[in-house]
Amino acid sequence: MTTNTYDDIKESIAPELARLHEAIHHTLKSSSNPLLNTVVESYLQSKGKLIRPILVILTARLFGDVSDKVIASASAVEMLHNASLIHDDVVDESEMRRGAPTINAVWDNHIAVLVGDFFEAGALSQAVSTGDIRIVDSLTCLGRILSLGELDQIYNARGHTLSEEAYFKIINQKTASLFVSCVEIGAYAVGIAIDDPRLMAMRRYAELLGLCFQIRDDIFDYFPAETSTIGKPTANDIREGKVTLPLLYALTSEDAPDPDYHQMMRQAAMADDQPDEDMIEALYAYARQRGGIDYAYTTMEHLHSEATTVLSAAFGADNEALAPFHSIFRFIIDRRK
């Protein structure tokens, strides 16, 4: 049966997801520290979309069976992802995540950093338990890439870099790299070789999916009215000096009807001082008016088209086993939170 929606996908692997949650809880709740246990328990009550571990499981199922090794790999990915979110919340001084207060907002930065470290240790523990050095290597390389992506983003923000090439490099490091690691370790966990052409196709699919995910996430920032829907503050990127694709498109276009206003918007986005709330709204309104949102959606559709072509070439256009991967891509583009 063809899988049509993201909920269908989750339902189709419900037993595997139950095993995933059990593995994560077992790993993270083995502490003898009551404070840590309280923080972890509270954090785990707010579940994300689980796209990354689901990619691990679906990739393993595409190539073989979902064994305990696959579940350990998926739990490692999810814990590492959450560790990066906890640390990002500290760096960004975020107060909300998934519609709930962040660890740093409730407890403080010190505890949040240590809890993030504990999640990282749990991720490595699960990876090591697979006995597959390729899985461990994929996750450790991922940690390095994520750190570099964050530092590159800070460097570009401080240098006021307005370049689409630089933007895509950063979101490749910060977001797409994790999606690529997911399909890698899902394949490794069922014995697929590193140089298998099908895995190469899955890597490219995952990279395109990750880029699309971040572009869609960036679009949310331009619509403050959606704050309650998406569960995190909007208009944060420009406060942190981050110029994402919609605004980047507006600021780098060469056919502005009002060159003086266009230059003023560029100067405001590149100023060393954080813009005030009125200027933030003006910048985001400019991105919307100048077609930045439409451009971002068009870009996502191009990524989707390439991903479809890549999978069809590697596995066959009529391969029903690919239906969940196509559905996830569509879900990413159409999601509202």
C-alpha positions in Angstrom: 0.0 0.0 0.0 1.3 3.5 -0.9 2.1 5.7 2.0 0.5 9.1 1.5 1.0 11.2 4.6 3.5 11.7 7.3 1.0 10.3 9.9 0.7 7.2 7.7 4.4 6.8 7.7 4.6 7.0 11.5 1.7 4.6 11.8 3.4 2.1 9.5 6.5 2.0 11.8 4.7 2.4 15.1 6.3 -0.7 16.7 9.8 0.5 15.7 9.1 4.0 17.1 8.0 2.4 20.4 11.3 0.6 20.5 13.1 3.8 19.7 11.4 5.7 22.6 12.2 2.8 24.9 15.9 2.9 23.9 16.1 6.6 24.4 14.4 6.6 27.8 16.6 3.6 29.0 19.8 5.5 28.0 18.9 8.9 29.4 17.1 7.8 32.6 19.9 5.7 33.9 21.4 8.6 35.9 21.8 8.6 39.7 21.3 12.3 39.8 17.7 13.4 40.7 18.1 16.9 39.1 19.3 15.4 35.8 16.5 12.9 35.8 13.9 15.6 36.4 15.3 17.8 33.6 15.5 14.9 31.1 12.0 13.6 32.0 10.5 17.1 31.4 12.4 17.5 28.1 11.3 14.1 26.8 7.7 14.9 27.3 7.9 17.4 24.5 8.4 15.2 21.4 9.6 16.5 18.1 8.5 15.3 14.6 11.1 12.5 14.8 12.0 13.0 11.1 15.6 12.1 11.6 15.2 8.7 13.4 12.4 7.9 11.0 14.8 8.4 8.1 17.2 5.9 9.8 14.4 3.4 10.2 13.0 3.8 6.7 16.4 3.6 5.1 17.1 0.4 7.0 13.7 -1.0 5.9 14.4 0.0 2.3 17.6 -2.2 2.3 16.8 -4.8 4.9 15.2 -5.5 8.3 14.8 -3.1 11.3 17.0 -4.8 13.9 18.1 -3.7 17.4 21.2 -2.3 15.7 19.0 -0.1 13.6 17.0 1.1 16.6 20.2 1.9 18.5 21.4 3.9 15.5 18.2 5.8 15.3 18.2 6.6 19.0 21.8 7.8 18.7 20.8 10.2 15.9 17.8 11.5 17.9 19.8 12.1 21.0 22.6 13.9 19.2 20.1 16.0 17.4 18.5 17.0 20.7 21.9 17.7 22.2 22.5 20.2 19.4 19.1 21.8 20.0 19.8 22.2 23.7 23.1 23.8 23.0 21.7 26.0 20.3 19.1 27.3 22.7 21.9 28.4 25.0 23.9 30.1 22.2 20.7 31.8 20.8 19.3 32.6 24.3 16.0 31.0 23.2 13.2 30.7 25.7 10.9 28.4 23.8 11.3 25.1 21.9 8.4 22.9 20.6 5.9 25.2 22.4 7.6 24.7 25.8 10.2 26.6 27.8 13.7 25.6 27.0 16.0 24.0 29.6 18.1 27.2 29.8 15.0 29.3 30.4 13.7 27.0 33.2 17.0 26.0 34.9 20.0 28.1 33.5 22.7 27.9 30.9 25.0 25.9 33.1 22.5 23.0 33.6 21.4 23.2 29.9 25.0 22.8 28.6 25.6 19.8 30.9 22.3 18.2 30.0 23.2 18.6 26.3 26.5 17.0 27.0 24.7 14.1 28.7 22.5 13.7 25.6 25.7 13.6 23.5 27.2 10.9 25.7 24.0 8.9 25.4 24.2 9.2 21.6 27.8 7.9 21.5 26.9 5.1 23.8 24.1 3.9 21.6 26.4 4.2 18.5 29.2 2.2 20.1 26.6 -0.5 21.1 26.1 -1.2 17.4 29.7 -2.5 17.1 29.9 -0.8 13.7 32.8 1.7 13.4 31.2 3.2 10.3 28.1 4.3 12.4 30.4 5.8 15.1 32.4 7.6 12.5 29.4 9.0 10.8 28.1 10.5 14.1 31.4 11.8 15.2 32.1 13.5 11.8 28.5 14.9 12.1 29.3 16.5 15.4 32.3 18.3 13.8 30.3 19.5 10.8 27.5 20.8 13.0 30.0 22.8 15.1 31.7 24.2 12.0 28.3 25.2 10.6 27.4 27.1 13.7 30.8 28.9 13.8 30.6 29.7 10.0 27.1 31.2 10.6 28.4 33.4 13.4 31.4 34.4 11.3 29.2 35.3 8.3 26.7 37.2 10.4 29.5 39.3 11.9 31.0 39.8 8.5 27.5 40.7 7.0 28.0 38.2 4.1 25.1 38.4 1.6 25.7 35.4 -0.5 23.4 32.6 -1.6 26.3 30.3 -1.9 27.4 31.0 1.7 23.8 30.5 2.9 23.6 27.1 1.3 27.0 26.1 2.6 25.8 26.9 6.2 22.5 25.1 6.0 24.2 22.1 4.4 26.5 22.0 7.4 23.9 22.8 10.1 20.9 20.9 8.9 21.4 18.7 5.8 24.5 17.0 7.2 22.4 15.4 9.9 19.9 14.1 7.4 22.7 12.6 5.3 24.1 10.9 8.4 20.6 9.4 9.1 20.5 7.6 5.8 24.1 6.6 6.0 23.8 4.9 9.4 20.4 3.4 8.5 22.1 1.7 5.5 25.2 0.7 7.5 23.1 -0.9 10.2 21.8 -3.4 7.7 25.2 -4.1 6.1 25.2 -1.8 3.0 28.6 -1.0 1.7 29.9 2.6 1.8 30.3 2.8 -2.0 27.0 1.2 -2.9 25.5 3.4 -5.7 22.0 3.2 -4.0 23.5 4.7 -0.8 25.1 7.4 -2.8 21.6 8.3 -4.2 20.2 8.2 -0.7 22.9 10.6 0.5 22.0 13.1 -2.2 18.3 12.7 -1.5 18.9 13.3 2.2 21.1 16.4 1.5 18.3 17.9 -0.7 15.7 17.0 2.0 17.8 18.7 4.7 18.3 21.9 2.6 14.5 22.0 2.0 13.8 21.5 5.7 16.0 24.5 6.7 14.5 26.7 4.0 11.0 25.9 5.2 12.1 26.5 8.8 13.5 29.9 7.8 10.3 30.9 6.1 8.5 30.6 9.4 10.6 33.5 10.7 8.9 35.9 8.3 5.4 35.4 9.8 5.1 36.5 13.4 1.4 35.6 13.5 2.4 31.9 13.2 4.4 32.0 16.5 1.8 30.1 18.5 1.5 27.5 15.7 5.2 26.6 15.3 6.0 26.6 19.0 9.0 29.0 18.9 9.6 32.8 18.5 9.7 34.3 15.0 11.8 37.2 13.6 14.8 35.9 15.6 17.1 35.3 12.6 17.6 39.0 11.7 18.1 39.9 15.4 21.0 37.5 15.4 22.4 38.9 12.1 21.3 35.9 10.0 20.0 36.8 6.6 18.1 33.8 5.3 17.0 32.9 1.8 13.8 35.1 1.4 15.5 38.3 2.6 18.7 37.4 0.9 16.9 37.1 -2.4 15.3 40.5 -1.9 18.5 42.2 -0.9 20.6 40.8 -3.7 18.1 41.3 -6.6 19.2 43.9 -9.1 15.8 45.2 -10.3 14.6 47.0 -7.2 11.9 49.6 -8.2 13.1 52.0 -5.5 17.0 51.8 -5.4 17.3 54.2 -2.5 14.9 52.1 -0.3 16.6 49.0 -1.4 20.0 50.4 -0.3 18.5 51.4 3.0 17.3 47.8 3.6 20.7 46.4 2.7 22.4 48.8 5.1 19.9 47.9 7.9 20.5 44.2 7.4 24.3 44.6 7.4 24.5 47.1 10.3 26.6 46.1 13.3 23.9 47.1 15.7 20.8 45.0 16.1 17.8 46.5 14.2 14.9 47.8 16.3 11.5 46.1 16.0 10.2 48.5 13.4 13.2 47.9 11.2 12.9 44.1 11.6 9.3 44.3 10.4 10.3 46.5 7.5 13.0 44.1 6.5 10.8 41.1 6.6 8.0 43.0 4.9 10.5 43.9 2.1 11.4 40.2 1.7 7.7 39.3 1.4 6.9 42.2 -1.0 10.0 41.5 -3.2 9.1 37.9 -3.8 11.5 36.3 -1.3 8.9 33.9 0.0 7.9 32.8 -3.5 11.5 32.4 -4.4 12.1 30.2 -1.4 9.1 28.0 -2.2 10.3 27.7 -5.8 13.7 26.7 -4.6 12.2 24.0 -2.4 10.3 22.6 -5.4 13.5 22.5 -7.5 15.1 20.5 -4.6 12.1 18.2 -4.5 12.3 17.6 -8.3 15.9 16.7 -8.1 15.4 14.4 -5.2 12.6 12.6 -7.1 14.9 12.2 -10.1 17.8 10.9 -8.0 15.7 8.2 -6.3 14.0 7.1 -9.5 17.3 6.7 -11.2 18.7 4.5 -8.4 15.7 2.5 -7.5 13.2 2.8 -10.4 10.4 5.3 -10.8 7.6 2.8 -9.9 9.3 1.4 -6.8 6.6 1.6 -4.1 9.2 1.3 -1.4 10.2 4.9 -2.2 6.7 6.2 -1.4 7.5 7.2 2.3 10.6 9.1 1.1 8.5 11.1 -1.4 5.9 11.7 1.2 8.4 13.0 3.7 9.7 15.5 1.2 6.2 16.8 0.4 5.5 17.0 4.2 8.5 19.1 4.7 7.5 21.6 2.0 3.8 21.8 3.1 4.3 21.7 6.9 2.8 24.5 9.0 4.9 23.9 12.2 
